[in-house]
């Protein structure tokens, strides 16, 4: 999977926040939050349960192209600007892209763009459970709030 494949996936949603920190601090905070959020035993168990292609963390830190966190592989990393994560399991192929833009002195706008495909009846049910219930949106907003807290 690569960046081109991520852009070909249907858009699910986009969430954003403004962080009172420069892009370098936000980049470090983003990496720390992602590593922390997806490193726990629960995340790894879930990744194995649904058959994620990348169930455990590996590769260089800070996150760089080729690094993995539970459920995702980093396919593009432009420090302070863009982080593209791709994943795949039995019910979905998905991408989560974080975009960082300067929003003033020591202020950074962070956008999280989610894309996914949910093939077949099992995929449709999984989409209903994850996206349809609002759980995905809650999770992404929580990630962004954690990045803001960690970075400020």
BAVEX-809004 format. One line per field, with one value per atom (N, C-alpha, C): residue in three letters; atom name; x, y, z. Coordinates in nm, 4 decimals. Example, Ala and Ser with C-alpha at 12.3 -4.5 7.8 and 13.67 -1.06 7.14 Angstrom:
2
r: c(Ala Ala Ala Ser Ser Ser)
a: c(N CA C N CA C)
xx: c(1.3190 1.2300 1.3200 1.2850 1.3670 1.2900)
yy: c(-0.5690 -0.4500 -0.3300 -0.2250 -0.1060 0.0030)
zz: c(0.7800 0.7800 0.7800 0.7080 0.7140 0.7870)
//
This chain:
152
r: c(Unk Unk Unk Unk Unk Unk Unk Unk Unk Unk Unk Unk Unk Unk Unk Unk Unk Unk Unk Unk Unk Unk Unk Unk Unk Unk Unk Unk Unk Unk Unk Unk Unk Unk Unk Unk Unk Unk Unk Unk Unk Unk Unk Unk Unk Unk Unk Unk Unk Unk Unk Unk Unk Unk Unk Unk Unk Unk Unk Unk Unk Unk Unk Unk Unk Unk Unk Unk Unk Unk Unk Unk Unk Unk Unk Unk Unk Unk Unk Unk Unk Unk Unk Unk Unk Unk Unk Unk Unk Unk Unk Unk Unk Unk Unk Unk Unk Unk Unk Unk Unk Unk Unk Unk Unk Unk Unk Unk Unk Unk Unk Unk Unk Unk Unk Unk Unk Unk Unk Unk Unk Unk Unk Unk Unk Unk Unk Unk Unk Unk Unk Unk Unk Unk Unk Unk Unk Unk Unk Unk Unk Unk Unk Unk Unk Unk Unk Unk Unk Unk Unk Unk Unk Unk Unk Unk Unk Unk Unk Unk Unk Unk Unk Unk Unk Unk Unk Unk Unk Unk Unk Unk Unk Unk Unk Unk Unk Unk Unk Unk Unk Unk Unk Unk Unk Unk Unk Unk Unk Unk Unk Unk Unk Unk Unk Unk Unk Unk Unk Unk Unk Unk Unk Unk Unk Unk Unk Unk Unk Unk Unk Unk Unk Unk Unk Unk Unk Unk Unk Unk Unk Unk Unk Unk Unk Unk Unk Unk Unk Unk Unk Unk Unk Unk Unk Unk Unk Unk Unk Unk Unk Unk Unk Unk Unk Unk Unk Unk Unk Unk Unk Unk Unk Unk Unk Unk Unk Unk Unk Unk Unk Unk Unk Unk Unk Unk Unk Unk Unk Unk Unk Unk Unk Unk Unk Unk Unk Unk Unk Unk Unk Unk Unk Unk Unk Unk Unk Unk Unk Unk Unk Unk Unk Unk Unk Unk Unk Unk Unk Unk Unk Unk Unk Unk Unk Unk Unk Unk Unk Unk Unk Unk Unk Unk Unk Unk Unk Unk Unk Unk Unk Unk Unk Unk Unk Unk Unk Unk Unk Unk Unk Unk Unk Unk Unk Unk Unk Unk Unk Unk Unk Unk Unk Unk Unk Unk Unk Unk Unk Unk Unk Unk Unk Unk Unk Unk Unk Unk Unk Unk Unk Unk Unk Unk Unk Unk Unk Unk Unk Unk Unk Unk Unk Unk Unk Unk Unk Unk Unk Unk Unk Unk Unk Unk Unk Unk Unk Unk Unk Unk Unk Unk Unk Unk Unk Unk Unk Unk Unk Unk Unk Unk Unk Unk Unk Unk Unk Unk Unk Unk Unk Unk Unk Unk Unk Unk Unk Unk Unk Unk Unk Unk Unk Unk Unk Unk Unk Unk Unk Unk Unk Unk Unk Unk Unk Unk Unk Unk Unk Unk Unk Unk Unk Unk Unk Unk Unk Unk Unk Unk Unk Unk Unk Unk Unk Unk)
a: c(N CA C N CA C N CA C N CA C N CA C N CA C N CA C N CA C N CA C N CA C N CA C N CA C N CA C N CA C N CA C N CA C N CA C N CA C N CA C N CA C N CA C N CA C N CA C N CA C N CA C N CA C N CA C N CA C N CA C N CA C N CA C N CA C N CA C N CA C N CA C N CA C N CA C N CA C N CA C N CA C N CA C N CA C N CA C N CA C N CA C N CA C N CA C N CA C N CA C N CA C N CA C N CA C N CA C N CA C N CA C N CA C N CA C N CA C N CA C N CA C N CA C N CA C N CA C N CA C N CA C N CA C N CA C N CA C N CA C N CA C N CA C N CA C N CA C N CA C N CA C N CA C N CA C N CA C N CA C N CA C N CA C N CA C N CA C N CA C N CA C N CA C N CA C N CA C N CA C N CA C N CA C N CA C N CA C N CA C N CA C N CA C N CA C N CA C N CA C N CA C N CA C N CA C N CA C N CA C N CA C N CA C N CA C N CA C N CA C N CA C N CA C N CA C N CA C N CA C N CA C N CA C N CA C N CA C N CA C N CA C N CA C N CA C N CA C N CA C N CA C N CA C N CA C N CA C N CA C N CA C N CA C N CA C N CA C N CA C N CA C N CA C N CA C N CA C N CA C N CA C N CA C N CA C N CA C N CA C N CA C N CA C N CA C N CA C N CA C N CA C N CA C N CA C)
xx: c(0.0847 0.0000 0.0885 0.0381 0.1155 0.0236 0.0837 0.0081 -0.0996 -0.0694 -0.1676 -0.2908 -0.2693 -0.3821 -0.4661 -0.4007 -0.4763 -0.5704 -0.5256 -0.6085 -0.7239 -0.7105 -0.8159 -0.9289 -0.9057 -1.0089 -1.1169 -1.2416 -1.3496 -1.3282 -1.3618 -1.3509 -1.4549 -1.4099 -1.5007 -1.5322 -1.4272 -1.4473 -1.3156 -1.3271 -1.2099 -1.2382 -1.1392 -1.1495 -1.0256 -1.0389 -0.9237 -0.9230 -0.8073 -0.7896 -0.6739 -0.6670 -0.5531 -0.4780 -0.3476 -0.2613 -0.1724 -0.1613 -0.0757 0.0680 0.1273 0.2658 0.3128 0.4447 0.4947 0.4862 0.5037 0.4839 0.5803 0.7033 0.7979 0.7491 0.6988 0.6462 0.5231 0.4366 0.3160 0.3534 0.4518 0.4976 0.5446 0.6252 0.6718 0.5543 0.4622 0.3449 0.2595 0.2411 0.1633 0.2254 0.3554 0.4235 0.4107 0.4280 0.4161 0.2753 0.1744 0.0356 0.0013 0.0415 0.0116 0.0807 0.2088 0.2798 0.2125 0.1743 0.1109 -0.0282 -0.1042 -0.2432 -0.2550 -0.1587 -0.1682 -0.0683 -0.0067 0.0939 0.0403 -0.0757 -0.1287 -0.1690 -0.1801 -0.2166 -0.3538 -0.4477 -0.5801 -0.5768 -0.4991 -0.4880 -0.4241 -0.3224 -0.2545 -0.3475 -0.4203 -0.5157 -0.6225 -0.6759 -0.7776 -0.7208 -0.5987 -0.5348 -0.5189 -0.4817 -0.4708 -0.6095 -0.7073 -0.8426 -0.9022 -0.8871 -0.9452 -0.8513 -0.7303 -0.6373 -0.5636 -0.5231 -0.4482 -0.3187 -0.2853 -0.1597 -0.0399 -0.0536 0.0549 0.0018 0.0051 -0.0577 0.0255 0.1549 0.2402 0.3302 0.3816 0.4727 0.6093 0.6685 0.8032 0.8627 0.9896 1.0548 1.1048 1.1552 1.2212 1.1256 1.1823 1.1154 1.2072 1.1621 1.0227 0.9694 0.8364 0.7723 0.8290 0.8568 0.9110 0.8530 0.8712 0.8216 0.8721 0.7789 0.8122 0.7863 0.7742 0.7393 0.5978 0.5689 0.4324 0.3912 0.2613 0.1957 0.0836 0.0276 -0.0730 -0.1868 -0.2002 -0.3066 -0.2689 -0.1510 -0.1128 0.0339 0.0616 0.1979 0.2130 0.3264 0.3546 0.4015 0.3264 0.3644 0.4214 0.4049 0.4668 0.4818 0.5984 0.6243 0.7101 0.6505 0.7203 0.7159 0.8208 0.8169 0.7686 0.6738 0.6169 0.5114 0.4801 0.3846 0.2777 0.3205 0.2242 0.2696 0.1719 0.1947 0.0796 0.1119 0.0094 0.0239 -0.0849 -0.0904 -0.1895 -0.1506 -0.2403 -0.2540 -0.3701 -0.3910 -0.4894 -0.4886 -0.5797 -0.6066 -0.7321 -0.7678 -0.8849 -0.9417 -1.0458 -1.1651 -1.1953 -1.3192 -1.2999 -1.1739 -1.1536 -1.0104 -0.9974 -0.8691 -0.8873 -0.7934 -0.8165 -0.6885 -0.7082 -0.5971 -0.6340 -0.5342 -0.5493 -0.4328 -0.4653 -0.3633 -0.3720 -0.2572 -0.2476 -0.1734 -0.2343 -0.1759 -0.1546 -0.0339 0.0009 0.0316 -0.0281 -0.0057 0.0121 0.1050 0.1217 -0.0076 -0.0493 -0.1741 -0.1486 -0.0252 0.0130 0.1352 0.1819 0.2988 0.2717 0.3537 0.3419 0.2005 0.1399 0.0087 0.0119 -0.0421 -0.0429 -0.1831 -0.2331 -0.3598 -0.3285 -0.4013 -0.3828 -0.5142 -0.5063 -0.6238 -0.5989 -0.7008 -0.6976 -0.8023 -0.7568 -0.8447 -0.8504 -0.9711 -0.9909 -1.0552 -1.0015 -1.0555 -1.0615 -1.1606 -1.1696 -1.2637 -1.2389 -1.3275 -1.3643 -1.4920 -1.5439 -1.6117 -1.5370 -1.5950 -1.6862 -1.7872 -1.8751 -1.9676 -2.0526 -2.1474 -2.0796 -1.9705 -1.8994 -1.8388 -1.7875 -1.7338 -1.8423 -1.9587 -2.0704 -2.1127 -2.1164 -2.1507 -2.0433 -1.9180 -1.8077 -1.8162 -1.8442 -1.8599 -1.9714 -2.0827 -2.1948 -2.1525 -2.0793 -2.0370 -1.9340 -1.8421 -1.7332 -1.7680 -1.8151 -1.8433 -1.9871 -2.0812 -2.2225 -2.2617 -2.1924 -2.2233 -2.1604 -2.0711 -1.9993 -1.8706 -1.8420 -1.7216 -1.5934 -1.5872 -1.4670 -1.4432 -1.5467 -1.5327 -1.4891 -1.5466 -1.5074 -1.3598 -1.3168 -1.1772 -1.0801 -1.1123 -1.0235 -1.0199 -1.1343 -1.1348 -1.0544 -1.0616 -0.9821 -0.8328 -0.7936 -0.6531 -0.6054 -0.6843 -0.6453 -0.6357 -0.7281 -0.7217 -0.5966 -0.5602 -0.4393 -0.3144 -0.3133 -0.1996 -0.1897 -0.3024 -0.3024 -0.2474 -0.2970 -0.2506 -0.1018 -0.0581 0.0826 0.1764 0.1300 0.2160 0.2226 0.1173 0.1120 0.1922)
yy: c(-0.1183 0.0000 0.1236 0.2311 0.3543 0.4758 0.5944 0.7188 0.7298 0.6888 0.6958 0.6130 0.4953 0.4110 0.4784 0.5490 0.6163 0.7215 0.7933 0.8978 0.8401 0.7155 0.6518 0.5985 0.5900 0.5402 0.6465 0.6048 0.7015 0.7785 0.9065 0.9915 0.9496 0.9362 0.9080 1.0390 1.1082 1.2351 1.3079 1.4307 1.5134 1.5892 1.5891 1.6604 1.7473 1.8579 1.9466 2.0129 2.0635 2.1407 2.2363 2.3391 2.4308 2.4123 2.3968 2.3703 2.4915 2.5341 2.6476 2.5993 2.5612 2.5140 2.5190 2.5222 2.5244 2.3843 2.3762 2.2496 2.1409 2.1770 2.0750 2.0114 2.0937 2.0399 1.9538 1.9968 1.9201 1.7880 1.7898 1.6666 1.5645 1.6109 1.5207 1.4705 1.5609 1.5219 1.4204 1.4395 1.3470 1.2074 1.1984 1.0689 1.0021 1.0802 1.0249 0.9728 1.0504 1.0100 0.8847 0.8800 0.7611 0.6381 0.6509 0.5372 0.4924 0.5861 0.5518 0.4936 0.5482 0.5050 0.3658 0.3282 0.2014 0.0976 0.1207 0.0276 -0.0671 -0.0382 -0.1183 -0.2583 -0.3461 -0.4850 -0.4949 -0.4075 -0.4107 -0.3802 -0.2797 -0.2434 -0.3567 -0.4182 -0.5278 -0.6488 -0.6812 -0.7932 -0.7686 -0.6462 -0.6138 -0.6270 -0.5771 -0.5856 -0.7308 -0.8176 -0.9606 -1.0205 -0.9835 -1.0368 -1.0091 -0.8862 -0.8516 -0.8813 -0.9289 -0.9681 -0.8532 -0.7545 -0.6408 -0.6869 -0.6250 -0.6548 -0.6174 -0.5147 -0.4677 -0.4618 -0.5746 -0.5775 -0.5187 -0.5032 -0.4542 -0.3415 -0.2642 -0.1534 -0.2081 -0.1421 -0.1784 -0.0611 -0.0705 0.0293 0.1485 0.2462 0.3606 0.4478 0.5104 0.6117 0.7318 0.8550 0.8920 0.8288 0.8265 0.7628 0.8146 0.7203 0.7512 0.6492 0.6727 0.5799 0.4392 0.3436 0.2056 0.1688 0.2669 0.2383 0.1827 0.1052 0.0609 0.0898 0.1104 0.1079 0.0067 -0.0399 -0.1441 -0.1022 -0.1759 -0.1500 -0.0611 0.0021 0.0983 0.0844 0.1215 0.1362 0.2808 0.3431 0.4783 0.4681 0.5311 0.5291 0.6623 0.7665 0.8958 0.9716 1.0322 1.1133 1.2313 1.3485 1.4737 1.5526 1.5396 1.5972 1.7425 1.7663 1.8992 1.9352 1.8412 1.8734 1.7667 1.6401 1.5369 1.3990 1.3221 1.1832 1.1020 1.0028 0.9202 0.7773 0.7291 0.5935 0.5122 0.3913 0.3014 0.1714 0.1095 -0.0180 -0.1030 -0.2305 -0.3243 -0.4395 -0.4835 -0.6047 -0.6711 -0.7726 -0.8518 -0.7702 -0.6600 -0.5876 -0.4521 -0.4076 -0.2716 -0.2488 -0.1554 -0.0941 0.0532 0.1130 0.2465 0.3287 0.4601 0.5544 0.6639 0.7074 0.8202 0.9137 1.0339 1.1317 1.2498 1.2865 1.4043 1.5124 1.6313 1.7453 1.8575 1.9112 2.0190 2.1446 2.2572 2.3856 2.4932 2.5841 2.6972 2.7782 2.8209 2.8970 3.0268 3.0737 3.1942 3.1663 3.2679 3.2475 3.1392 3.0367 2.9239 2.8646 2.8559 2.7928 2.7032 2.5830 2.4855 2.4289 2.4327 2.3668 2.2216 2.1299 1.9869 1.9313 1.8673 1.8023 1.6521 1.5760 1.4303 1.3911 1.3346 1.2964 1.1442 1.0895 0.9441 0.9021 0.7951 0.7364 0.5857 0.5202 0.3751 0.3132 0.1865 0.1034 -0.0168 -0.0550 -0.1644 -0.2649 -0.3601 -0.4492 -0.5572 -0.5899 -0.7022 -0.6773 -0.7755 -0.7625 -0.7478 -0.8207 -0.8085 -0.6694 -0.6155 -0.4796 -0.3770 -0.3963 -0.3033 -0.3053 -0.4232 -0.4333 -0.3674 -0.3909 -0.3292 -0.1766 -0.1249 0.0202 0.0739 0.0035 0.0451 0.0508 -0.0499 -0.0556 0.0522 0.0802 0.1733 0.3176 0.3379 0.4731 0.5142 0.4247 0.4557 0.4898 0.4340 0.4617 0.5917 0.6500 0.7696 0.7384 0.6110 0.5720 0.6186 0.6099 0.6547 0.8039 0.8846 1.0298 1.0629 0.9955 1.0183 0.9846 0.8722 0.8309 0.9289 0.9782 1.0732 1.2053 1.2534 1.3776 1.3619 1.2453 1.2186 1.2197 1.1587 1.1622 1.3055 1.3879 1.5271 1.6044 1.5803 1.6473 1.6038 1.4777 1.4280 1.4901 1.5060 1.5730 1.7166 1.7842 1.9229 1.9287 1.8443 1.8424 1.8105 1.7124 1.6687 1.7764 1.8539 1.9486 2.0862 2.1251 2.2622 2.2767)
zz: c(0.0000 0.0000 0.0000 -0.0619 -0.0661 -0.0558 -0.0654 -0.0516 -0.1590 -0.2809 -0.3891 -0.3550 -0.2980 -0.2590 -0.1515 -0.0589 0.0478 -0.0103 -0.1108 -0.1714 -0.2527 -0.2960 -0.3745 -0.2867 -0.1566 -0.0661 -0.0451 -0.0271 -0.0027 0.1288 0.1252 0.2436 0.3474 0.4732 0.5844 0.6570 0.7033 0.7722 0.7894 0.8390 0.8677 0.9967 1.0850 1.2127 1.2263 1.3008 1.3152 1.4523 1.4861 1.6075 1.5856 1.6680 1.6655 1.7964 1.7851 1.8997 1.9228 2.0478 2.0837 2.0995 1.9866 1.9836 1.8387 1.8190 1.6814 1.6202 1.4894 1.4186 1.4649 1.5024 1.5505 1.6801 1.7730 1.8989 1.8747 1.7830 1.7523 1.6854 1.5979 1.5318 1.6354 1.7306 1.8367 1.9203 1.9544 2.0319 1.9582 1.8280 1.7466 1.7509 1.7302 1.7342 1.8697 1.9760 2.1116 2.1379 2.0979 2.1213 2.0415 1.9156 1.8346 1.8907 1.9255 1.9838 2.1131 2.1975 2.3240 2.3078 2.2147 2.1964 2.1353 2.0536 1.9815 2.0295 2.1458 2.1959 2.3022 2.3557 2.4649 2.4227 2.5217 2.4958 2.4289 2.4658 2.4052 2.2569 2.2186 2.0770 1.9970 2.0530 1.9833 1.9719 2.0796 2.0745 1.9676 1.9647 1.8650 1.7238 1.7028 1.5706 1.5265 1.6180 1.5846 1.5581 1.6379 1.6253 1.4873 1.4375 1.3070 1.1903 1.2199 1.1140 1.0494 1.1283 1.0728 1.0074 0.8966 0.8276 0.9145 0.9973 1.0849 1.2285 1.3001 1.4323 1.5464 1.5276 1.6364 1.5888 1.6835 1.6529 1.6123 1.5129 1.4699 1.3923 1.3641 1.2804 1.3580 1.2838 1.3472 1.4275 1.5285 1.6085 1.6129 1.6011 1.5770 1.4482 1.4370 1.3226 1.1916 1.1019 0.9694 0.8720 0.7439 0.6442 0.6764 0.6809 0.7137 0.8586 0.9472 1.0870 1.0912 1.1959 1.2172 1.3606 1.3764 1.5064 1.4896 1.5962 1.5874 1.4937 1.3833 1.2870 1.1703 1.1742 1.0705 1.0305 0.9055 0.8559 0.8084 0.8419 0.7948 0.6496 0.5587 0.4172 0.3717 0.4523 0.4227 0.5535 0.5692 0.6880 0.6464 0.6502 0.6223 0.7531 0.8362 0.9718 0.9742 1.0638 1.0800 0.9777 0.8853 0.7792 0.7571 0.7395 0.6999 0.7482 0.7980 0.8365 0.7787 0.6944 0.6308 0.6820 0.7439 0.7968 0.7142 0.6764 0.6036 0.6811 0.6690 0.7340 0.6570 0.6938 0.6274 0.7242 0.7254 0.7977 0.7262 0.7858 0.7190 0.6708 0.7383 0.7112 0.6451 0.6296 0.5804 0.5332 0.4412 0.4060 0.4373 0.5095 0.5638 0.5680 0.5728 0.5823 0.6808 0.7559 0.8464 0.8181 0.7702 0.7343 0.8286 0.8848 0.9705 0.8929 0.8843 0.8142 0.9142 0.9179 1.0099 0.9290 0.9688 0.9019 1.0076 0.9816 1.0722 1.0724 1.1922 1.2062 1.2827 1.2788 1.3510 1.4353 1.5083 1.5934 1.6988 1.6977 1.7919 1.7949 1.6777 1.6642 1.5410 1.5568 1.4483 1.4321 1.3100 1.2778 1.2434 1.3055 1.2811 1.2280 1.1114 1.0524 1.0477 1.0795 1.0677 0.9641 0.8532 0.7430 0.7379 0.7488 0.7479 0.6171 0.5604 0.4377 0.4594 0.4003 0.4163 0.3137 0.2903 0.2085 0.2951 0.2908 0.3725 0.2794 0.2242 0.1231 0.1813 0.1052 0.1370 0.2545 0.2831 0.3930 0.5297 0.5522 0.6803 0.6940 0.5841 0.5857 0.6139 0.5542 0.5775 0.7241 0.7843 0.9261 1.0126 0.9781 1.0531 1.0433 0.9233 0.9057 0.9951 0.9973 1.0816 1.2284 1.2733 1.4133 1.4484 1.3564 1.3864 1.3491 1.2279 1.1795 1.2118 1.1864 1.2047 1.3473 1.4444 1.5847 1.6350 1.5541 1.5968 1.6721 1.6927 1.7660 1.7008 1.5683 1.4976 1.5209 1.5051 1.5232 1.6654 1.7621 1.9022 1.9207 1.8650 1.8775 1.8144 1.6958 1.6279 1.7036 1.7490 1.8280 1.9563 2.0183 2.1384 2.1053 1.9936 1.9508 1.9331 1.8654 1.8431 1.9747 2.0653 2.1967 2.2722 2.2604 2.3252 2.2641 2.1334 2.0668 2.1166 2.1256 2.1745 2.3167 2.4056 2.5450 2.5547 2.4785 2.4828 2.4278 2.3314 2.2600 2.3242 2.3963 2.4503 2.5787)
//
